[in-house]
Amino acid sequence: MLEFVLNFLFPPACCVCGKLDRNWLCPKCEKRVERLEKSCVDQIENKKYEKLLYLFQYESLVRKLILRYKFSNKAYLNHFFANRIAQNEKNQELLKQYDMIIPVPMHKKKMQKRGYNQTELVANELEKSLGIPMRKDILSKVVNTTTQSKLGGKARQSNIQHAFFIQNDSEVEDKKIILLDDIYTTGATSEECSRVLKDAGAREILVLVLAKD
Ligand SMILES: [Zn+2]
């Protein structure tokens, strides 16, 4: 009922061009965004994670799409992003070498406020399409940090330090892990999550993000 009322007051519109569309992404813009897909793998040195796979560069249409996508529950877009990741054969081949997907967790308070964790929803879709188990019972966010995008480089690092906690240590021992997040900017969140996972014995970590800034 609430959804019906909301749809009436704020009819679903394409996140990119604003045209009314119940999927929040019109077919024309979907094609335009698809053409921007990169699916690039960076080899990372001197960090706690070994690889970074990003689906898009965080710019132009993609930026617009992700910004609007993040702050409301648009199921179709979870599918869209997960499909873009999973349908690429090169991605598939790489990702299937890993044991589990861990979505970067949100703090309980933020989760209550927003009602869902977008990254978790995409991880859920990936679990279904790639058959890699999604584990949200391992990493938790114990400090309710300031939103990273509001901070500069150095501040981001200290803001996120010791914000994550690991349960079920033994489950990650010697495992290859995909750490899923939405946007990669300075990599401070990825680094901190990876540090905790490596301390618990994880063997290798691939950071997978929708877009790299
Ligand atoms: Zn559109």
Residues whose N, C-alpha, C, O or C-beta is under 5 A from the ligand:
A	BS01	ZN	C14 V16 C17 G18 C26 C29
